[in-house]
Amino acid sequence: LEKYDMRQEHKEGYTVPMKFTEDATPQNGGTANSIDVTFSKGSSGKNTYFEYNATDKLYYVSQYGAAYKDDGNGKQVAVTNVLVLFAPTTQIAGDDKGRLDVTLTGSGEGYFACGGKYVSLTWSKADAASPFVYTLEDGSELVFGAGKSYINIVPVGNDVVFA
């Protein structure tokens, strides 16, 4: 950061848009010992799998039938929080690779998993420069577990299976 003369402190008045706690396991959540998220369907479709380990309280990530590994350390990626956000998507006109245009402003539905449990949520984002806001069904703000998060942004209507 110093090489590029980038500041390392927040500007005065900055507030953190998200809240964290040591244990954010949803109290009345459904079982989420495994999560199967469908990103795309068809013969070349992509799913990402999350397996919860109660010992270290982390979700281990797999995709394409194998552990998803961090290129930096060679270890399987493991996270505390898993979010699934459903967003409107369309294929980019004229793109032969199947890339998508994803609408991430406005609001949508989704899920939050932590500690082997999950709950439904609503996400919103006022504009491109605004942070995401996550709200639970009772209207309260989502509180994340301290640790790493994996945010899945998938087309509206795609499958998510919790077990």
C-alpha positions, 0 to 999 in steps of 0.5 A: 500500500505504501508503494502506491501511496494508499491510505491505511486509515479510514476517513474521519466519520467512516462507519462499518456497514456490517456487524460481527459477533463471535457466534452468529449461528441463527437461533431458529434456523434450519439445518445447514450441515451441507449447502449445495448452490447451483450457479448455472444449469445444464451439462456445463453447469456449476455447483459449489458445495459447503460442508460444515465441520462442527469441530472448527465451526467452518464451512469447507468449500468444494466445486467441480467435484473437488476441494476448492483450494487457495492457490496461495497456501494449497489449503481447502478454502474454509469460511465462517459465513455463507451467503447466497444472494439471488439476483436478476441475471441476463446473458450479455448480448453477443457474448459467446462465452456465456457471461452474465450481466448481474443486477446488484442494485435494488433488492432481492432475497437470499440465505445466510448460513453460519454454525450449521444453521441457515435463515432467509434474508433480504439484501438491498443496495441503493446504488453501485457505490453503496454497500449491501444491507442485509436484513432478516425476516423480522426486520433486524440487521444481519450480524455476521460471525467473526471470520471469513465469508463466502458470498454466492451471487446466483440467478433468481430461481436457481437451486439451493439445497440445505441438509 
